[in-house]
Amino acid sequence: MEKLQECGVGCADTGGDCILNCFKDATDLSDGCAVCFAMYADCVVANCMDVCMTDESQECDPCQAEHCAPDFETCAGITFN
């Protein structure tokens, strides 16, 4: 997940393909899985970036669970914990 966070932060201004390409280059995931993770990172940037920017925030995980996890789980077919 650290690499996904790096890609999300590094591509925050551009999103989409930047996150997908960064994550695909850094992992051995299939294209389908990489798309799901990139979609998740885009969602975090769009919906939770303000509460996830500090390590002290206790609102980051609940924000991701509410806004991003359901679509990730549908895309990837796995539960995001």
TAQUIVEN-V301185 format. One record per residue. SS is DSSP state (H for helix, E for strand, C for the rest). PHI is phi as a letter, one per 30 degrees, with the letter a starting at -180 (none if undefined). Layout:
SS;PHI  SS;PHI
This chain:
C;none  H;d  H;d  H;d  H;d  H;d  H;d  H;d  H;d  H;d  C;c  C;e  C;d  C;c  C;i  H;h  H;d  H;d  H;d  H;e  H;d  H;d  H;d  H;d  H;d  H;c  C;b  C;c  C;d  C;d  H;e  H;d  H;d  H;d  H;d  H;d  H;d  H;d  H;d  H;d  H;d  H;e  H;d  H;d  H;d  H;d  H;c  C;b  H;e  H;d  H;c  H;c  C;d  C;c  C;d  C;d  C;d  C;c  C;c  H;d  H;d  H;d  H;d  H;d  H;d  H;d  H;c  C;c  H;d  H;e  H;d  H;d  H;d  H;d  H;d  H;d  C;i  C;b  C;d  C;c  C;b
